[in-house]
Amino acid sequence: MTGRRTNGSINDALLQDVLTRVDEAINGLKPNMAIEVKARLISLVYLTASESGRVDPEVLNKAVQLIS
């Protein structure tokens, strides 16, 4: 597994990792975040993570800062 995805495919394990990490990152900051904002955050983190096959903590932190 290279971490790369074919166009339109979703890596379930990576998506689960993204969801878990985003929830952990925003839990204390914005527990009642609007679903639209949370969806955009998850999408951004997933798209960047899909390039390498892993979630970059720095990218996640920067993305969370943008919505805080």
N, C-alpha and C positions, 0 to 999 in steps of 0.2 A: 504494500500500500504506500503510495507516494504522498498522500495528503491532498493530491489534486483530485478534482471531481470533474466528471463529464458534465457538459452543459445541461442543467435542469435536474441533476441528481442531488440527493441530500445524503450526507453521511450522518446516520442516526446517532452514532456514538459521539461525534463532534457536536452535533446539535444539542444532545443531552448535556454535554460539558458546558457549552455556551449558556444554556438555560440555567444550569446550576450556578455558574459563576456570576451571571448577570443578577440573578435573584440575591445571591450573597452580597454582591457589591452595592445594590440599591436598598437592601433591607433596612439598614439603619438610616439611610439618607432620605429616601422617598418611598415609604412602604405603600402609599396609596397612589402611585404613579398612574397616570392615564394609560390605558391599554394601548392607545395609538403610539404614544411616546415609547413605551416599553417594547412594542413590536419593532419600531424603527431601530432602537438600540440593539435588540437581539439580531436583527437583520444585518446591521453594520458589523457587529462583532463576528457573526457567523461568516460573512463574506470575507473579512480579513483573515479569519482563522482557516478558512477553506484553502487558502493559498499555501499554507505551510502544514496544515493538518493538526494544528494545535492553537489554543487560545494564548495570545500574547498578553500577559498581565498589564504591560504598559499601555497597549492599545485599549484594553478594557477600561483601565483607570482614566485615560484621556477621554474616552467616549462618555463615561459616567460623569466626568467633570463638565462636559459640554451641556448635559441636560440638567445639571444641578443648579 
